[in-house]
């Protein structure tokens, strides 16, 4: 009940900010089976959709890497939950950092199709499961991922979640806030351009 109330509040805040969607990360199974957790999540999402007054804000499920959660670790599992809820306002937010390791990301993207509401275009270094990298500074085939996303019908924006030691902000000019934003933007543009995507303006 607390999670449902929090999600309803988040939808209200998102509407006030004119946001397109609220990203919902999976919870933990807490001793339940996978099927029990899936059914509980479906009921909770359905209740949120029944109670919210914000019909213009969508809900995007974000699967995350298995060591962070023991539920909803693949895009395919998220699509399964979306099918169970069966509501046009529920989709997925794809994060390449978390999902490339599943080995089924490209096929799952095709299956998700128009239910993709957003994309975290994050890179990762081999052997490092704990830090997102700037696009192009890791080992993921981001160009191939972007092309698959676009082929599935996605026409939205791309963002990057860049992780680094906060202590660097004061010691290295490259990690000052404005510099990081500029580096992220340039890295995203480079990958999108290589993928043959004309970059779309975003704020």
C-alpha positions in Angstrom: 0.0 0.0 0.0 2.9 2.4 0.8 4.5 1.6 -2.6 1.2 2.2 -4.4 0.7 5.5 -2.6 4.3 6.6 -3.4 3.8 5.7 -7.1 0.6 7.7 -7.2 2.5 10.7 -5.7 5.3 10.3 -8.2 2.8 10.4 -11.0 1.4 13.7 -9.6 4.9 15.1 -9.5 5.7 14.0 -13.0 2.5 15.6 -14.3 3.4 18.9 -12.6 6.8 18.7 -14.3 5.2 17.8 -17.6 7.2 14.6 -17.7 6.3 11.9 -20.1 6.7 8.9 -17.8 7.6 7.7 -14.3 10.3 5.0 -14.3 9.6 2.1 -11.9 12.4 -0.2 -10.9 11.5 -3.7 -9.7 11.3 -4.7 -6.1 12.6 -7.9 -4.5 10.8 -11.2 -4.2 11.1 -11.3 -0.4 10.7 -15.0 -0.3 7.9 -15.2 -2.9 8.2 -17.3 -6.1 8.8 -15.6 -9.4 5.2 -16.1 -10.4 3.8 -14.8 -7.1 6.0 -11.7 -7.4 4.9 -11.1 -11.0 1.2 -11.4 -10.1 1.6 -9.1 -7.1 3.4 -6.5 -9.3 0.6 -6.8 -11.9 -2.1 -6.2 -9.3 -0.2 -3.2 -7.8 0.3 -1.6 -11.2 -3.3 -2.2 -12.1 -4.4 -0.5 -8.8 -2.1 2.5 -9.5 -3.7 2.8 -13.0 -7.2 2.6 -11.5 -6.5 5.2 -8.9 -4.3 7.8 -10.6 -5.9 11.0 -12.0 -2.8 11.6 -14.3 -3.9 9.9 -17.5 -1.2 11.8 -19.4 1.8 10.2 -17.5 2.9 6.8 -18.4 4.7 4.1 -16.3 7.9 2.6 -17.6 9.3 -0.5 -16.0 13.1 -0.7 -15.9 14.6 -4.2 -15.6 17.9 -4.1 -13.7 20.9 -6.4 -13.3 20.5 -9.5 -11.2 22.9 -8.6 -8.5 20.8 -5.5 -7.7 17.4 -7.3 -7.6 16.1 -10.8 -7.8 13.1 -9.9 -9.9 12.6 -8.4 -13.3 16.1 -8.8 -14.6 15.4 -9.0 -18.4 13.5 -7.0 -20.9 11.6 -10.1 -21.8 10.4 -10.5 -18.2 9.3 -6.9 -18.2 7.3 -7.4 -21.4 5.7 -10.5 -19.8 4.5 -8.2 -16.9 3.3 -5.6 -19.3 1.3 -8.2 -21.1 -0.3 -9.3 -17.8 -1.3 -5.7 -16.9 -2.5 -5.0 -20.5 -2.7 -1.2 -20.3 -1.4 1.2 -23.0 0.2 3.4 -20.3 2.6 0.7 -19.1 5.8 0.1 -21.0 9.5 -0.3 -20.5 12.6 1.8 -20.1 15.6 0.1 -21.6 19.0 0.4 -19.9 21.8 -1.1 -22.0 24.1 -1.3 -19.0 21.8 -3.7 -17.2 20.3 -5.6 -20.1 23.2 -6.4 -22.5 24.4 -9.0 -20.2 21.2 -11.0 -20.6 22.3 -12.1 -24.0 18.7 -11.6 -25.4 18.5 -7.8 -25.5 18.2 -7.4 -29.3 15.5 -10.0 -29.6 13.7 -8.6 -26.6 13.8 -5.1 -28.1 12.0 -6.3 -31.1 9.4 -8.0 -29.0 8.9 -4.8 -26.9 8.4 -2.7 -30.0 6.2 0.3 -29.4 6.1 -0.4 -25.6 9.6 1.1 -25.3 9.1 4.5 -23.6 12.7 5.5 -23.0 16.3 4.5 -23.3 19.3 4.8 -21.0 22.2 4.6 -23.4 24.9 3.5 -21.0 28.2 1.8 -21.7 30.1 -0.7 -19.6 33.6 -1.9 -19.4 34.3 -5.7 -19.5 34.4 -7.1 -16.0 32.9 -4.1 -14.3 29.3 -4.5 -13.3 29.2 -1.5 -10.9 29.7 1.6 -13.0 28.0 3.0 -16.0 30.3 4.6 -18.6 29.9 7.3 -21.2 28.8 5.9 -24.6 31.9 4.9 -26.5 34.1 4.5 -23.3 33.1 0.8 -22.7 32.7 -2.4 -24.6 29.0 -2.5 -25.4 27.8 -2.5 -29.1 25.7 0.6 -28.6 25.4 1.4 -32.3 23.8 -2.0 -32.9 21.5 -1.5 -29.8 20.4 2.0 -31.1 19.7 0.6 -34.5 17.6 -2.2 -33.0 15.6 0.3 -30.8 14.9 2.5 -33.8 13.9 -0.5 -36.0 11.4 -1.4 -33.3 9.7 1.9 -33.8 11.2 4.0 -31.0 11.3 7.7 -31.8 12.0 9.2 -28.4 15.1 10.6 -26.7 18.2 9.0 -25.3 19.9 9.7 -22.0 23.0 8.6 -20.2 23.6 7.8 -16.5 27.3 8.5 -15.9 28.8 7.2 -12.6 32.1 8.5 -11.2 33.7 9.4 -7.8 32.2 12.6 -6.5 35.5 13.6 -5.1 36.7 14.2 -8.7 34.4 17.2 -8.9 36.8 19.4 -7.0 40.0 17.9 -8.2 39.5 17.5 -12.0 37.9 20.1 -14.2 36.6 17.3 -16.5 34.2 16.3 -13.8 32.7 19.7 -13.0 28.9 19.5 -13.6 28.9 21.6 -16.8 31.8 19.7 -18.2 30.1 16.3 -17.4 26.9 17.4 -19.1 28.9 18.5 -22.2 30.8 15.2 -22.3 27.6 13.2 -22.0 25.9 15.1 -24.7 28.8 14.7 -27.1 29.2 11.0 -26.4 25.5 10.4 -27.1 25.6 12.4 -30.3 28.6 10.5 -31.5 26.9 7.1 -31.0 23.6 8.2 -32.5 25.4 9.7 -35.5 27.3 6.5 -36.1 24.0 4.6 -35.9 22.7 6.8 -38.6 20.2 8.6 -36.4 19.7 12.3 -36.8 19.9 13.6 -33.3 16.7 15.0 -31.8 16.6 18.1 -29.7 16.0 17.6 -26.0 16.0 19.7 -22.9 
